[in-house]
Amino acid sequence: MPTSASIAPTHWVICLCAAWCRTCDAYVDVFNAAAVQHPHMRFVWVDVEDEADLLGDLDIETFPTLLLANTTQVCFLGPLPPQAGVLARMLASIPAPACIDPQAQLLFERLRAAHP
């Protein structure tokens, strides 16, 4: 789901899921709909098994897990209930960058480089 080439993304919204996860299967439509509603944000769907090398030492235990960042810093990393309303509220009130696990910041930097 690339962002329009003429618009620089204000935020990155990265969903960490797994192909075998039935919850993720149901969530992909919600995620895609949010991408359409927020063309100023860069939405990336990441299968943690397909891109395991990018995860480094970070262990994702619950799916879906959302990584939300501004253009340089992680604002949120954690499991998110797979509901459109929860994602909409999160995107409407994006938290300020916080002291996040350094592994989360490294993950974002690797994913940003892998998904230009």
TORROTOR-920795 format. One line per field, with one value per atom (N, C-alpha, C): z, x, y; residue in three letters; residue number from 1; atom name. Coordinates in steps of 0.02 Angstrom, whole numbers, plus 32768, in hexadecimal, padded with zeros to 4 digits. Example, Ala and Ser with C-alpha at 12.3 -4.5 7.8 and 13.67 -1.06 7.14 Angstrom:
% TORROTOR-920795
pz <- [8186|8186|8186|8162|8165|818A]
px <- [8294|8267|8294|8282|82AC|8285]
py <- [7EE4|7F1F|7F5B|7F90|7FCB|8002]
aa <- [ALA|ALA|ALA|SER|SER|SER]
i <- [1|1|1|2|2|2]
at <- [N|CA|C|N|CA|C]
END
This chain:
% TORROTOR-920795
pz <- [8000|8000|8000|7FC9|7FC8|7FD1|7FF0|7FF5|7FB2|7FA2|7F64|7F5E|7F24|7F19|7F24|7F1B|7F21|7F69|7F95|7FDB|8007|802C|805C|8099|80B1|80E9|8129|814F|8190|81C6|81BC|81EC|81C8|81E9|81D2|81FF|81E0|8203|81EA|8215|8201|822A|8207|8228|8224|825D|8261|826C|823A|823C|8222|821F|8206|81D7|81A3|8171|818F|81C2|81E1|8211|8221|8253|8234|8249|822F|8244|827E|8293|8263|824D|821D|81DB|81C5|8187|8189|81C1|81C8|81CD|81E7|81F4|81B5|8183|8149|8127|8124|8104|812C|816E|819A|818E|818B|8180|813C|8108|80C5|80C1|80E3|80E3|8106|813C|815F|8131|810A|80DB|80A9|8091|8061|8083|80C1|80E6|80FC|80FC|8114|80E0|80A7|8072|8084|80B8|80CF|80FB|8109|8132|8107|811A|80F6|811B|80FD|811B|80FF|812B|8116|813D|8118|8136|8135|816E|8173|818F|8168|8180|81A6|81E7|8211|81FF|81DE|81C9|8187|8159|811A|8123|8156|8161|81A6|81BB|81FD|8207|81D1|81D7|81EC|81DC|81EF|8238|8255|829A|82CD|82BB|82EA|8327|8362|83A1|83BC|839B|83B3|83A8|83DD|83DA|83DB|83A6|83A2|83BC|83F1|8411|8401|83F1|83E5|83A2|837C|833B|833B|8319|82F7|8329|8318|833E|8310|832B|8303|8319|82E7|82F3|82D1|82F8|82E0|82EC|82B8|82BE|8296|82AD|8281|824E|822D|81F9|8214|8255|826F|82B0|82D7|8318|8324|8347|8359|838D|8381|83B0|83D8|83BA|83DA|83BC|83E5|83CF|8400|83E7|8413|83EF|8410|83F3|83F0|83BE|83B5|83A7|83CB|83BC|8371|8350|8308|82F6|8308|82FD|82DB|82AA|8284|82B3|82E3|830F|8339|834F|8377|834D|8310|82E4|82D2|82C4|82B4|82ED|832A|8364|836D|8362|8368|8334|82F7|82C2|82CA|82EB|82F6|832E|835B|8393|839D|836B|836C|83A8|83D0|840A|83F4|841E|8411|8418|83F5|83FE|8448|845B|84A2|84A9|84E6|84F3|84E4|84AB|8494|8498|849F|849E|8463|846E|8437|83FE|840C|83D7|83A8|83C4|839B|836B|8384|8359|8321|8332|8300|82CC|82E3|82B6|8285|829F|8273|823F|8253|8224|81EE|8201|81CF|81A0|81BB|8191|8163|817C|8153|8118|8124|80EE|80BD|80D6|80AC|8084|809A|807A|8069|803B|802B|800A]
px <- [8029|8000|802B|8047|8072|804B|806C|8051|805A|802E|8035|807B|8098|80DD|80E5|80AF|80B5|80AD|809B|8090|80C2|80EB|8118|80EF|80F9|80CF|80DF|80AA|80B3|80C2|80A8|80B1|80B4|80D2|80D4|80A6|807D|8050|8062|8081|809C|8079|8058|8037|8063|8074|809C|806D|806B|803E|8061|803B|8055|8021|8039|800C|7FDE|7FF5|7FCD|7F98|7F9B|7F6E|7F2A|7EF6|7EB3|7E99|7EAE|7E9B|7EB8|7EF6|7F16|7EF1|7EDC|7EB6|7E79|7E56|7E1A|7E2B|7E66|7E7A|7E94|7EAA|7EC9|7E9A|7E59|7E29|7E22|7E22|7E1F|7E5D|7E96|7ED6|7ED6|7EC0|7EBE|7E8D|7E55|7E24|7E42|7E66|7E86|7EBA|7EDD|7F0F|7EED|7EB3|7E8F|7E78|7E63|7E4B|7E83|7EC0|7EF9|7F32|7F27|7F59|7F9B|7F9A|7FD6|8002|7FEC|8012|802A|8061|807E|806A|8041|802A|8052|806B|8093|807B|806B|8058|8096|80AB|80E8|80D8|80E8|80E2|8123|811D|8159|8183|8165|818D|81B0|818F|81AF|81E8|81E2|8215|8235|823F|825B|82A0|82C6|8309|8305|82CE|82C7|82B3|8294|827C|82B5|82EE|8325|8312|8321|8313|82CD|82A8|8265|8236|8214|81E7|819F|817A|8134|810B|80E5|80BF|8076|805A|8012|8006|7FD7|7FC6|7F7E|7F71|7FA2|7FC6|8003|802B|8036|802C|8033|8071|8097|80CE|80BA|80B8|80A4|80DE|80F3|812C|8120|813F|8141|8177|8193|81C4|8206|8213|8253|8250|821A|8219|81DA|81E2|81A9|817E|813D|810D|80E9|80E2|80BC|80D1|80D8|80E1|80BD|808B|8067|802D|8010|7FD6|7F9C|7F73|7F39|7EFC|7EC5|7E8A|7E78|7E69|7E5D|7E18|7E0D|7DCD|7DD9|7DB0|7DB7|7DB5|7D89|7D82|7DC0|7DE0|7E1D|7E55|7E5D|7E90|7E80|7E42|7E2E|7E3E|7E2F|7E3E|7E89|7EAF|7EF8|7F14|7EFB|7F15|7EFD|7EC4|7EAB|7ED0|7EEE|7F11|7F55|7F7F|7FC0|7FE8|8000|8028|806A|8084|80C6|80FA|8133|8168|8178|8182|818E|81CD|81E0|8219|8201|8211|81FE|823C|8231|8268|8296|82D6|8304|82FF|82EB|82E2|82A8|8275|823E|8256|827F|829A|82C5|82EE|8318|82EC|82B7|8289|826B|8254|8237|826A|82A6|82D9|82E6|82E7|82F1|82B5|8278|823D|8236|8246|8244|8274|82AE|82DF|82C8|82A6|8291|8252|822B|81EB|81E9|8215|8217|81D7]
py <- [7FC5|8000|803E|8052|808C|80CD|80FC|813F|8161|8190|81B5|81D2|81CB|81E1|822B|8252|829A|82B2|8285|8298|8273|829A|827B|8266|8229|8211|8238|8247|8267|8233|81F7|81C1|817F|814F|8109|80E0|80B8|808A|8045|801E|7FDD|7FA7|7F79|7F42|7F05|7EE9|7EAC|7E71|7E45|7E0C|7DCE|7D98|7D59|7D3A|7D1A|7CFC|7CC8|7CA5|7C70|7C8A|7CCA|7CE8|7CFA|7CD9|7CE6|7D2B|7D43|7D87|7DBA|7DB0|7DDD|7DDB|7D9F|7D99|7DC7|7DC7|7DF0|7E3B|7E4A|7E8F|7EB3|7E8E|7EAE|7EDE|7ECF|7EFD|7F3D|7F38|7F73|7F9F|7F7F|7FA2|7FC5|7FA1|7FBE|7FF9|7FF4|802A|8068|805D|8096|80B7|8090|80AC|80DA|80C7|80F1|8132|812E|8168|8197|817F|81A7|81A6|81C5|81C2|81E6|820E|8231|8206|81C9|819B|8160|8143|8109|80CB|80A1|8062|8029|7FFE|7FC5|7F87|7F53|7F13|7EE6|7ECE|7EA7|7E62|7E2F|7DEB|7DDC|7DD0|7DC8|7D8C|7D5B|7D21|7D2F|7D53|7D64|7D96|7DC0|7DF4|7DED|7DAF|7DA0|7DC0|7DC5|7DE3|7E2C|7E4F|7E95|7E9D|7E69|7E6E|7E6F|7E54|7E51|7E29|7E43|7E1F|7E2E|7E58|7E6A|7E2F|7E1A|7DE1|7DFB|7DEC|7E00|7DC6|7DD1|7D9B|7D9C|7DD7|7DDD|7DFE|7DE2|7DFE|7E18|7E4E|7E79|7EA6|7EB6|7EE6|7F22|7F5D|7F9A|7FC0|7FD6|8004|8045|807A|80BB|80EB|810E|813C|817B|81B1|81EC|81DD|820E|81FF|81E5|81EE|81D8|81B0|81B7|8197|816F|8137|810D|8132|8131|814E|8119|80DD|80A8|8065|8033|7FEE|7FC2|7F9E|7F71|7F50|7F1F|7EFD|7F2E|7F24|7F50|7F23|7F2D|7F06|7F0E|7ED8|7EDB|7EF7|7F35|7F56|7F99|7FA9|7FE7|8024|8025|805E|806A|8035|803C|805A|8041|805D|80A5|80B5|80F9|8129|8115|8140|8149|8115|8119|814A|8147|8172|81BA|81C3|8207|822B|8205|8224|8201|8209|81E8|8200|81D2|81E7|8206|8231|824E|8217|821F|81ED|81E4|81A7|8198|816E|8164|8137|80F0|80DA|8098|806B|802C|7FFC|800C|8012|8020|7FEF|7FB1|7F7F|7F94|7FB5|7FCD|8003|8030|8065|8047|8016|7FF5|7FD1|7FB1|7F90|7FC2|7FFA|802D|8044|8050|8067|8032|7FF2|7FBE|7FB8|7FBD|7FB8|7FF5|802F|806C|8065|8049|8040|8009|7FD6|7F9E|7FAD|7FDE|7FEF|803A|8050|8098|80B1]
aa <- [MET|MET|MET|PRO|PRO|PRO|THR|THR|THR|SER|SER|SER|ALA|ALA|ALA|SER|SER|SER|ILE|ILE|ILE|ALA|ALA|ALA|PRO|PRO|PRO|THR|THR|THR|HIS|HIS|HIS|TRP|TRP|TRP|VAL|VAL|VAL|ILE|ILE|ILE|CYS|CYS|CYS|LEU|LEU|LEU|CYS|CYS|CYS|ALA|ALA|ALA|ALA|ALA|ALA|TRP|TRP|TRP|CYS|CYS|CYS|ARG|ARG|ARG|THR|THR|THR|CYS|CYS|CYS|ASP|ASP|ASP|ALA|ALA|ALA|TYR|TYR|TYR|VAL|VAL|VAL|ASP|ASP|ASP|VAL|VAL|VAL|PHE|PHE|PHE|ASN|ASN|ASN|ALA|ALA|ALA|ALA|ALA|ALA|ALA|ALA|ALA|VAL|VAL|VAL|GLN|GLN|GLN|HIS|HIS|HIS|PRO|PRO|PRO|HIS|HIS|HIS|MET|MET|MET|ARG|ARG|ARG|PHE|PHE|PHE|VAL|VAL|VAL|TRP|TRP|TRP|VAL|VAL|VAL|ASP|ASP|ASP|VAL|VAL|VAL|GLU|GLU|GLU|ASP|ASP|ASP|GLU|GLU|GLU|ALA|ALA|ALA|ASP|ASP|ASP|LEU|LEU|LEU|LEU|LEU|LEU|GLY|GLY|GLY|ASP|ASP|ASP|LEU|LEU|LEU|ASP|ASP|ASP|ILE|ILE|ILE|GLU|GLU|GLU|THR|THR|THR|PHE|PHE|PHE|PRO|PRO|PRO|THR|THR|THR|LEU|LEU|LEU|LEU|LEU|LEU|LEU|LEU|LEU|ALA|ALA|ALA|ASN|ASN|ASN|THR|THR|THR|THR|THR|THR|GLN|GLN|GLN|VAL|VAL|VAL|CYS|CYS|CYS|PHE|PHE|PHE|LEU|LEU|LEU|GLY|GLY|GLY|PRO|PRO|PRO|LEU|LEU|LEU|PRO|PRO|PRO|PRO|PRO|PRO|GLN|GLN|GLN|ALA|ALA|ALA|GLY|GLY|GLY|VAL|VAL|VAL|LEU|LEU|LEU|ALA|ALA|ALA|ARG|ARG|ARG|MET|MET|MET|LEU|LEU|LEU|ALA|ALA|ALA|SER|SER|SER|ILE|ILE|ILE|PRO|PRO|PRO|ALA|ALA|ALA|PRO|PRO|PRO|ALA|ALA|ALA|CYS|CYS|CYS|ILE|ILE|ILE|ASP|ASP|ASP|PRO|PRO|PRO|GLN|GLN|GLN|ALA|ALA|ALA|GLN|GLN|GLN|LEU|LEU|LEU|LEU|LEU|LEU|PHE|PHE|PHE|GLU|GLU|GLU|ARG|ARG|ARG|LEU|LEU|LEU|ARG|ARG|ARG|ALA|ALA|ALA|ALA|ALA|ALA|HIS|HIS|HIS|PRO|PRO|PRO]
i <- [1|1|1|2|2|2|3|3|3|4|4|4|5|5|5|6|6|6|7|7|7|8|8|8|9|9|9|10|10|10|11|11|11|12|12|12|13|13|13|14|14|14|15|15|15|16|16|16|17|17|17|18|18|18|19|19|19|20|20|20|21|21|21|22|22|22|23|23|23|24|24|24|25|25|25|26|26|26|27|27|27|28|28|28|29|29|29|30|30|30|31|31|31|32|32|32|33|33|33|34|34|34|35|35|35|36|36|36|37|37|37|38|38|38|39|39|39|40|40|40|41|41|41|42|42|42|43|43|43|44|44|44|45|45|45|46|46|46|47|47|47|48|48|48|49|49|49|50|50|50|51|51|51|52|52|52|53|53|53|54|54|54|55|55|55|56|56|56|57|57|57|58|58|58|59|59|59|60|60|60|61|61|61|62|62|62|63|63|63|64|64|64|65|65|65|66|66|66|67|67|67|68|68|68|69|69|69|70|70|70|71|71|71|72|72|72|73|73|73|74|74|74|75|75|75|76|76|76|77|77|77|78|78|78|79|79|79|80|80|80|81|81|81|82|82|82|83|83|83|84|84|84|85|85|85|86|86|86|87|87|87|88|88|88|89|89|89|90|90|90|91|91|91|92|92|92|93|93|93|94|94|94|95|95|95|96|96|96|97|97|97|98|98|98|99|99|99|100|100|100|101|101|101|102|102|102|103|103|103|104|104|104|105|105|105|106|106|106|107|107|107|108|108|108|109|109|109|110|110|110|111|111|111|112|112|112|113|113|113|114|114|114|115|115|115|116|116|116]
at <- [N|CA|C|N|CA|C|N|CA|C|N|CA|C|N|CA|C|N|CA|C|N|CA|C|N|CA|C|N|CA|C|N|CA|C|N|CA|C|N|CA|C|N|CA|C|N|CA|C|N|CA|C|N|CA|C|N|CA|C|N|CA|C|N|CA|C|N|CA|C|N|CA|C|N|CA|C|N|CA|C|N|CA|C|N|CA|C|N|CA|C|N|CA|C|N|CA|C|N|CA|C|N|CA|C|N|CA|C|N|CA|C|N|CA|C|N|CA|C|N|CA|C|N|CA|C|N|CA|C|N|CA|C|N|CA|C|N|CA|C|N|CA|C|N|CA|C|N|CA|C|N|CA|C|N|CA|C|N|CA|C|N|CA|C|N|CA|C|N|CA|C|N|CA|C|N|CA|C|N|CA|C|N|CA|C|N|CA|C|N|CA|C|N|CA|C|N|CA|C|N|CA|C|N|CA|C|N|CA|C|N|CA|C|N|CA|C|N|CA|C|N|CA|C|N|CA|C|N|CA|C|N|CA|C|N|CA|C|N|CA|C|N|CA|C|N|CA|C|N|CA|C|N|CA|C|N|CA|C|N|CA|C|N|CA|C|N|CA|C|N|CA|C|N|CA|C|N|CA|C|N|CA|C|N|CA|C|N|CA|C|N|CA|C|N|CA|C|N|CA|C|N|CA|C|N|CA|C|N|CA|C|N|CA|C|N|CA|C|N|CA|C|N|CA|C|N|CA|C|N|CA|C|N|CA|C|N|CA|C|N|CA|C|N|CA|C|N|CA|C|N|CA|C|N|CA|C|N|CA|C|N|CA|C|N|CA|C|N|CA|C|N|CA|C|N|CA|C|N|CA|C|N|CA|C|N|CA|C|N|CA|C|N|CA|C|N|CA|C|N|CA|C|N|CA|C]
END
